[in-house]
Amino acid sequence: MSIAETAVNAEMRREQEFIDLLHERLTELRTRSEAALRAALVPAGNTFQSRLERDVLVAEQTGLLAAFDAGEHGLCFGRLAFRDGRDHHIGRIGIRRDDPDRTPLVVDWRAEVARPFYLATGHTPMGLRRRRHISMQGRRVTALHDEILDLTDTERTGHEGSDADAVLLAALDAARTGRMHDIVQTIQAEQDRIIRAPHRGVLVVEGGPGTGKTVVALHRAAYLLYAHREQLARRAVLIVGPNPAFLGYIGEVLPSLGETGVLLATPGELFPGVRATAADTPRAAEVKGRAEMAGALAAYVRDRQILPDPELRIAHEDGELLLTADIARAARQAARATKLPHNLARPYFAFHVIDALTTQLADRIGADPYGGPNFLGPDDIAQLGKAVAGSSEVHAAIEELWPALVPQQLVADFLDEPCHLAEADAEAIRRPAAGWDGAWTPADVPLLDEAAELLGEDDSAARAAAEAERQERIAYAQGVLDLSYGSRTQEFEDREDEDSEVLAAHDLVDAERLAERHEEADHRSAAERAAADRTWAFGHVIVDEAQELSAMAWRLLMRRCPTRSMTLVGDPAQTAEPGGVGSWEAALAPYVGDRFEHVRLGVNYRTPAEIMEVAAAVLRASGDPAAAPPRSVRSTGVRPWALHTADVPGAVAAAVARETDGTGRLAVIAPAPLLPALATALPDASWGVAPDLTRPVVLLDPRQAKGLEFDTVLVAEPAEFGGSDLYVALTRATQRLGVIHASALPAPLAECGLLPQS
């Protein structure tokens, strides 16, 4: 063996020994946390303080175990050698030695000292002498790749490489698994700057297909949770994705980075208690998404605040009461003047009505027939007011004029008979209540949220009940303390040494404190509590495919994040939803004006140049002068092909059999009406609302395919795709693309030189 080969092997052996040491330390830390968790779960007292301490410890140790589990795979992937002699290994999580100085064994990729791993270049080495990429298979070191950044450094290990992108290209060429993987080992400089950008305000990350904008946004969430742990752990981070398939696809990225305190949801899941499972027509979705729907709903709520015509006669034990239009109008004016939501203003309406009816009754009962002063005194009138306020008939009249409303019923009623809209728009969204199965659509969810905002929730009765229950607990606790005091008094009478001091419960705690110790604690995480609370204010919101959101959906999201701390990810060229705002300026102007940062990712890491050439032709044909395809960084040498056939399902099945080789993933992307026939031809393929993307073959419509990637993609009947759907479908493949059609190809595809296949 040559001297060079000996040096190469020695470096591999040293890194393997370090990785073995690292995993030993990880096992030790995991064992400690598991023991601490078991100890915390053993009841050590039933006081409020002991339960609080136990809950904090359980949450802390559970989080540590999640981080340790995440670090198990690819625990360490890099090493930085600085000119000043410092040497740091870089990994998914930070691990320290068990010594007095808590010396770092491996540095978390999010730490500031790790930044040169992603940003350093030969021109700007950032103090580095060399940067090493460590490739792993399980716990075994399989390859080292060293980049020399200081040309005066003459030391050589035998692992130096001239191709600085070798590690990146190897990751891009790897077979897909049906789940998005993290990119901590291959984050590029332009991506790192976005990931670590200050989190205040709105950051728009625009990028074409394959630019990594989604995975960058997810790593940004992990970075923010690391850099602002205390703040965001309390408020939680919300990540909004376009559909369930997408959420399933990205669901393992953050756990793989040791972060679980994040809420993932689709726009149709952002109203607690509602999961949108129905579908609108494109026209209905577009109308429901318009900003003017907010005004229409507000007017509809005002319509429910009615006046009697001309009066309501209310039976009362002291004589009939007349609730006139004038009384109701004055009460309505007073309630509206509060500017409170409908349900919160209702008590003010009720108060004015009751006060007016009480005055009416007092004038009738206590009137002096000879024109003198009223015979009733203040106490008498107060008693009459209590009787009026307690009358069920009076409350029924108030309910008729200013009813208590709930969002679901209000929106259902509105869609049954839409008003305050143009006739054609009203007809487009009309959904008769008769025969409706109760299923909501994604476009309904912002309407429900808008209705909830307009109505408000009058929780005064619930708060009163809770306070009454609390006072009952205090009274019970006081009884316990009284018994304790009585028992001690009797004990002292029976003791000879009356001067001795014995502490009892009543000496240590009062009734209110004792009652608090028996209250139930809320053990849910911040993300779990946020999912159930429509008014929750998130610490940060990340939206993927943000260009698809309607004006009404933007209103909903802005209510979820009053601080406007948001990362918005998307590509206007891929806008497919008819209600999508598309333009960042149009979407954000009502909320932040022009005070948002806009960055663009221009490098396509996913799509080979051969496929991107075809997709670019489709994009150019769209006629949008601002639409520019991203630049592909890799080429496979495999040209996309096309097959004309009379039997599309049969041809697709044959192509699937030919293209699948037991590795990677294949997607058939077709118009939604064609999917059932394809599913019959491909019985082993996964399809539906939330297809299993880990299966070798999946069937998707273009909307489901947004944000996903596969080794091979077969596009069926492209002539039936609308809007940007074809561009989206063509850019999902990382290796091979085929087009199968019975109808004539769209002109851009027919002219771009697809390889004919028979």
Secondary structure as GFF3:
##gff-version 3
##sequence-region A 1 758
A	DSSP	alpha_helix	3	41	.	.	.	ID=ss1
A	DSSP	alpha_helix	48	71	.	.	.	ID=ss2
A	DSSP	beta_strand	76	82	.	.	.	ID=ss3
A	DSSP	beta_strand	87	91	.	.	.	ID=ss4
A	DSSP	beta_strand	95	96	.	.	.	ID=ss5
A	DSSP	beta_strand	104	108	.	.	.	ID=ss6
A	DSSP	three_ten_helix	112	114	.	.	.	ID=ss7
A	DSSP	alpha_helix	116	119	.	.	.	ID=ss8
A	DSSP	beta_strand	128	137	.	.	.	ID=ss9
A	DSSP	beta_strand	140	148	.	.	.	ID=ss10
A	DSSP	alpha_helix	166	173	.	.	.	ID=ss11
A	DSSP	alpha_helix	189	195	.	.	.	ID=ss12
A	DSSP	beta_strand	202	207	.	.	.	ID=ss13
A	DSSP	alpha_helix	213	227	.	.	.	ID=ss14
A	DSSP	alpha_helix	229	235	.	.	.	ID=ss15
A	DSSP	beta_strand	237	240	.	.	.	ID=ss16
A	DSSP	alpha_helix	244	250	.	.	.	ID=ss17
A	DSSP	alpha_helix	253	256	.	.	.	ID=ss18
A	DSSP	beta_strand	262	265	.	.	.	ID=ss19
A	DSSP	three_ten_helix	267	269	.	.	.	ID=ss20
A	DSSP	alpha_helix	282	288	.	.	.	ID=ss21
A	DSSP	alpha_helix	292	303	.	.	.	ID=ss22
A	DSSP	beta_strand	311	314	.	.	.	ID=ss23
A	DSSP	beta_strand	321	324	.	.	.	ID=ss24
A	DSSP	alpha_helix	325	337	.	.	.	ID=ss25
A	DSSP	alpha_helix	342	365	.	.	.	ID=ss26
A	DSSP	alpha_helix	378	389	.	.	.	ID=ss27
A	DSSP	alpha_helix	392	401	.	.	.	ID=ss28
A	DSSP	alpha_helix	407	416	.	.	.	ID=ss29
A	DSSP	alpha_helix	423	429	.	.	.	ID=ss30
A	DSSP	alpha_helix	444	455	.	.	.	ID=ss31
A	DSSP	alpha_helix	460	494	.	.	.	ID=ss32
A	DSSP	alpha_helix	505	508	.	.	.	ID=ss33
A	DSSP	alpha_helix	511	516	.	.	.	ID=ss34
A	DSSP	alpha_helix	526	532	.	.	.	ID=ss35
A	DSSP	beta_strand	540	543	.	.	.	ID=ss36
A	DSSP	three_ten_helix	546	548	.	.	.	ID=ss37
A	DSSP	alpha_helix	551	560	.	.	.	ID=ss38
A	DSSP	beta_strand	566	570	.	.	.	ID=ss39
A	DSSP	three_ten_helix	572	574	.	.	.	ID=ss40
A	DSSP	alpha_helix	584	592	.	.	.	ID=ss41
A	DSSP	beta_strand	596	601	.	.	.	ID=ss42
A	DSSP	beta_strand	603	604	.	.	.	ID=ss43
A	DSSP	alpha_helix	609	621	.	.	.	ID=ss44
A	DSSP	beta_strand	631	632	.	.	.	ID=ss45
A	DSSP	beta_strand	641	644	.	.	.	ID=ss46
A	DSSP	alpha_helix	648	659	.	.	.	ID=ss47
A	DSSP	beta_strand	666	669	.	.	.	ID=ss48
A	DSSP	three_ten_helix	672	674	.	.	.	ID=ss49
A	DSSP	alpha_helix	675	681	.	.	.	ID=ss50
A	DSSP	beta_strand	697	700	.	.	.	ID=ss51
A	DSSP	alpha_helix	702	705	.	.	.	ID=ss52
A	DSSP	beta_strand	710	716	.	.	.	ID=ss53
A	DSSP	three_ten_helix	718	720	.	.	.	ID=ss54
A	DSSP	alpha_helix	725	730	.	.	.	ID=ss55
A	DSSP	beta_strand	733	741	.	.	.	ID=ss56
A	DSSP	alpha_helix	747	751	.	.	.	ID=ss57
A	DSSP	beta_strand	755	756	.	.	.	ID=ss58
###
